[in-house]
Amino acid sequence: MNTVGQTTTIFQINEACELSQDSYYTRNPEDANISMAIGPDSPESIFVESVSITKFEDSEDGQVWYNATVKHDGIWEIYTDTAVGPFVALKLQEAGINTTYCDFSEQGMQDNGLADLDIEVA
């Protein structure tokens, strides 16, 4: 694979994303009766500063794929919260980019303050 044509576009969001509080990696409201340590408390929301979309293209076979990097003020443990993908997809749609898929990429790509998402652009 010979990756070329990387293009990054940054969209300023500056809005709160209300979380579903259902991440596998946080202590969620339904976990109130569980005494064992299962992760940090889930925040109710995160503040999303921006979303960077990077387009990749393989010069050998022409395959194109996209990645979204979300800059936020939360912990990495929000990974798998089901509100994040739809929130980012809506913000991209408002910016004129329609997605058919928008969800977290692998766990190892997440960091405090940064969420990594795989997206498919329509």
C-alpha positions, 0 to 999 in steps of 0.5 A: 500500500502506498498512501498518498493524498493526505488532506486534513480539514479542521472544523471548529465545533466549540459545543458540549456533547451530552454523553450517554454514559454507557462507556464500557471503560467508565463507571456509569449511573447503572453501576451504582450498586457495584462495589468493585473498581471498574473505571473512573466516573463517566462525565455527563458531557464533554466540550468538543473544540474541533474535529479534524478530518483526514482523507487518505488515498492509496495510489496503487489501488485508488482506495480512499478512507477517512479518519476524524480526530476529535479534540475534547476536554474529557478522558479517554475512557469515554471510548465506546460512549454511544453519543459521541459518534452521532454527535460528530456525524451531526456536526460534520453534516452541519458543515456539509460533510455527510457520513454513512458511518462515524464511530470510534476506531480502536481503543489504542487510538484514544487519548485524554483530550483526543478521540479517534473515529473512523468515518465513511463519507457519502 
